[in-house]
Amino acid sequence: MLIDMTFYLTLVAGLIACIVTTIGILVINRYKKWGLKNINYFILFAAGVLISVSFLHIIPKSFDMNTQAPLYLLVGFMSLFLINKFFKLFLCGNKECNDLSFGIISMIGIGFHSFIDGIIYSVTFNVHMFTGILAAIGMIFHEFPEGIVTYIFLIKSGFGKKKAVLFSFLTAGLTTPLGVLISYPFISSMNRSILGVLLSISAGALVYVGSSHLLPTAEKDPKRFDILALGAGIFVAVIIILSKA
């Protein structure tokens, strides 16, 4: 009975994360013009969150859990780089499709990260219920802007509003409870070292998205309050990390 209750609490946490992400998607869909006008701020905020969380929490944690984590960090980073090259060379042909690859690569990175969030929920709730609740509170902080940013990336890449809402929901929202459902049955037997591998791959993907896509994109069209947006993302990341401590 205790195991069932733990599972339900873990799934509820994943569903709440999905709901918060979906709210962000629907809000930005309703105010699209405002979102596109201020896209730089969302991009820099996301960069601040993703890069900071990766360097300050995910990477150190993965290194602690697996001695080979640096290798998998490189694998995560280079995998996203190669996928990006694939889209540009084989999918786009001779056409310019930087916006298309930007949206798809960012979506892949965020989707993988959200899936890992679901796995982390499963792990933390199995360690201790209170630990799981604290982790859930911390991670849910970033779900609302994550939904907004994913939607804007897809709109910027040329997707229509309906498709942007659908794919944002599938990749940024639904992947978290999906990560819970897929990982939970195996968590009790999952080696700590394996989770370290998953965390390091996720960190590599997120660092690539932040450093190779988000920051350079924002630099092309600088805005007055760019530094404040980046600083706000870093601040939120630090709050998330402290809330998990």
C-alpha positions in Angstrom: 0.0 0.0 0.0 2.9 2.3 0.9 4.5 1.6 -2.5 1.2 2.4 -4.3 0.9 5.7 -2.4 4.4 6.7 -3.3 3.7 6.0 -6.9 0.6 8.1 -6.9 2.3 11.0 -5.2 5.1 10.8 -7.8 2.7 10.7 -10.7 0.7 13.7 -9.2 4.0 15.7 -9.1 4.7 14.8 -12.7 1.1 15.8 -13.7 1.3 19.1 -11.8 4.6 19.9 -13.7 2.8 19.1 -17.0 -0.2 21.3 -16.1 2.1 24.3 -15.1 3.9 23.9 -18.4 0.6 23.8 -20.3 -0.6 26.9 -18.6 2.6 28.7 -19.8 2.0 27.5 -23.4 -1.6 28.6 -23.4 -0.8 32.0 -22.0 1.8 32.7 -24.6 -0.5 31.4 -27.3 -3.1 33.9 -26.3 -0.6 36.8 -26.3 1.6 35.8 -29.2 2.5 39.3 -30.5 3.7 40.3 -27.0 5.7 37.1 -26.8 7.4 37.6 -30.1 8.2 41.2 -29.3 9.9 40.2 -26.1 11.4 36.9 -27.3 14.9 38.0 -26.4 14.0 38.2 -22.8 12.5 34.7 -22.7 15.5 33.3 -24.6 18.0 34.9 -22.2 15.9 33.9 -19.2 15.9 30.3 -20.4 19.6 30.4 -21.1 20.2 31.6 -17.5 18.1 28.8 -16.1 19.3 26.0 -18.2 23.0 26.7 -18.2 23.1 27.6 -14.4 21.1 24.5 -13.4 23.4 22.4 -15.5 26.7 23.8 -14.2 25.6 24.3 -10.6 23.5 21.2 -10.0 23.2 18.6 -12.7 26.8 18.3 -13.7 28.2 18.1 -10.1 25.5 15.6 -9.1 26.2 13.4 -12.1 30.0 13.5 -11.5 29.3 12.4 -7.9 27.1 9.5 -9.1 29.3 8.2 -11.9 33.0 8.4 -12.4 32.5 8.3 -16.2 30.1 11.2 -16.2 32.5 13.6 -17.9 32.5 11.3 -20.9 28.7 11.2 -21.1 28.6 15.0 -20.6 30.6 15.2 -23.8 28.3 12.6 -25.5 25.2 14.7 -24.6 26.8 17.9 -26.0 28.2 16.4 -29.2 25.0 14.4 -29.9 23.0 17.6 -30.0 25.7 19.2 -32.2 25.5 16.3 -34.6 21.8 16.3 -34.8 21.9 20.0 -35.6 24.4 19.3 -38.4 22.1 16.6 -39.7 19.2 18.9 -40.0 21.3 21.6 -41.7 23.1 19.3 -44.2 20.6 16.5 -45.0 17.1 17.9 -44.2 17.6 21.5 -45.3 19.8 20.8 -48.3 21.0 24.0 -49.8 18.3 26.1 -48.2 18.8 28.2 -45.1 16.9 26.7 -42.2 18.7 28.0 -39.1 15.3 28.8 -37.6 14.0 25.3 -38.2 17.0 23.6 -36.7 17.0 26.1 -33.8 13.4 25.2 -32.9 13.8 21.4 -33.3 17.1 21.1 -31.5 15.9 23.3 -28.7 12.7 21.2 -28.5 14.8 18.0 -28.3 17.0 19.3 -25.6 14.0 20.6 -23.5 12.0 17.4 -24.1 14.9 15.2 -22.9 15.4 17.4 -19.9 11.7 17.2 -19.0 11.8 13.4 -19.4 14.8 13.3 -17.0 12.7 15.5 -14.6 10.2 12.7 -14.4 12.9 10.2 -13.7 14.2 12.4 -10.9 10.8 12.6 -9.4 10.7 8.8 -9.3 14.1 8.6 -7.7 13.6 11.3 -5.0 10.1 10.0 -3.9 11.6 6.5 -3.6 14.4 7.8 -1.4 12.0 9.6 0.9 8.6 11.2 0.5 9.7 14.5 1.9 12.7 14.6 -0.3 10.5 14.0 -3.3 8.1 16.8 -2.3 11.0 19.2 -1.9 12.4 18.2 -5.3 9.0 18.6 -7.0 8.5 22.1 -5.5 11.9 23.1 -6.8 11.6 21.7 -10.3 8.0 23.0 -10.9 9.4 26.5 -10.5 10.8 26.3 -14.0 7.9 24.6 -15.8 5.9 27.7 -16.6 8.7 29.6 -18.4 9.8 26.4 -20.0 6.4 26.0 -21.7 6.5 29.6 -22.9 10.0 29.3 -24.3 9.4 26.1 -26.1 6.3 27.6 -27.8 8.2 30.7 -28.9 11.1 28.6 -30.3 8.6 26.7 -32.4 6.8 29.8 -33.6 10.1 31.4 -34.5 11.0 28.2 -36.4 8.0 28.5 -38.7 5.4 26.3 -36.9 1.8 27.3 -36.9 0.1 28.2 -33.7 -1.8 24.9 -33.3 1.3 22.8 -34.1 3.4 24.9 -31.8 0.9 24.3 -28.9 0.7 20.6 -29.7 4.5 20.0 -30.0 5.2 22.2 -27.0 2.8 20.2 -24.9 4.1 16.9 -26.1 7.8 17.7 -25.6 7.9 20.2 -22.6 4.8 19.0 -20.8 3.8 15.4 -21.4 7.4 14.1 -21.2 7.6 14.7 -17.4 4.7 12.4 -16.4 5.9 10.0 -19.1 9.3 9.9 -17.5 7.6 9.0 -14.2 5.5 6.2 -15.8 8.4 4.7 -17.7 11.0 5.0 -15.0 9.1 4.2 -11.8 8.8 0.4 -12.2 12.6 0.2 -12.7 13.8 2.7 -10.1 14.0 0.2 -7.2 16.6 -1.7 -9.2 18.2 1.2 -11.1 21.9 1.5 -10.3 22.9 5.0 -9.0 25.6 5.0 -11.6 23.1 4.6 -14.5 21.2 7.7 -13.2 24.5 9.5 -13.2 24.9 8.7 -16.9 21.4 10.0 -17.7 22.0 13.2 -15.7 25.3 13.9 -17.5 23.8 13.3 -20.9 21.0 15.7 -20.1 23.4 18.3 -18.8 25.4 18.1 -22.0 22.3 18.6 -24.1 21.2 21.6 -22.0 24.6 23.3 -22.1 24.6 22.9 -25.9 21.1 24.4 -26.2 22.0 27.3 -24.0 25.5 28.1 -25.3 25.1 27.3 -29.0 21.5 28.4 -29.6 20.0 30.6 -27.0 22.9 33.0 -26.2 24.0 33.6 -29.9 20.3 34.0 -31.0 19.7 36.7 -28.4 23.0 38.5 -29.3 21.7 39.0 -32.9 19.1 41.4 -31.7 20.2 43.0 -28.4 17.5 44.6 -26.2 17.7 47.1 -23.4 17.0 44.7 -20.5 18.9 41.7 -21.8 21.3 41.5 -18.9 18.4 41.7 -16.4 16.6 38.8 -18.2 19.7 36.7 -18.1 20.3 37.6 -14.5 16.7 36.7 -13.6 17.2 33.2 -15.2 20.3 32.7 -13.1 18.5 33.9 -10.0 15.6 31.5 -10.5 18.1 28.6 -11.1 19.8 29.3 -7.9 16.5 29.4 -6.1 15.6 26.0 -7.6 18.9 24.5 -6.5 18.6 25.9 -3.0 15.1 24.6 -2.7 16.4 21.1 -3.5 19.3 21.3 -1.0 
